[in-house]
Amino acid sequence: MQGAGLPQRIGALLEQQVQCVLATVGGDQPELHLMAFSFAPQLDRIFLASMANTRKVRNMMEHPGVGLLWDNRTRQIQDHIHGVALNASGQARRLFDAESADGAATLLQRNPTLAALLDHPDVAIFAIEISQYR
């Protein structure tokens, strides 16, 4: 994705998608996780939620540099021609208190099916501070 209107194109792709792939590092190996997400209007933060006792949370706490991937695949042959993939890199930061509540509200607004997860006392809310989209 290059050229004029890039922020609008990024926002449009993020708006169309309900999940992304989160890439974390566990030990010395990459690990991939399918995640629901939400995003700040300025596209500078992506919000994620997970139970606190998961590998992905442990990975982000130990190695906060992460990657994210979105695409517009339709599982059709035309994806070879019209497919778009977007990846982002950034730093994961666990949110607490008011920031966590704000992140959870953003996630819930975009993903109502996350209500039970977001209400759980052991949920961890993260903001990925985006440094670059590619």
Number of C-alpha atoms within 10 A of each C-alpha: 14 8 7 8 9 12 15 11 14 17 15 11 16 21 12 11 14 13 16 20 18 22 20 25 20 16 10 6 7 11 15 15 13 12 16 20 23 28 20 13 9 8 16 15 20 23 25 23 24 20 16 14 11 10 16 20 21 15 20 21 13 14 15 18 19 20 21 22 18 20 18 15 14 10 9 8 10 10 13 10 7 10 14 13 12 16 17 18 19 20 17 26 16 18 18 13 7 9 14 19 14 15 25 27 16 18 24 19 13 16 16 11 12 16 14 10 16 22 11 11 9 12 17 21 24 25 24 24 19 19 11 11 18 11
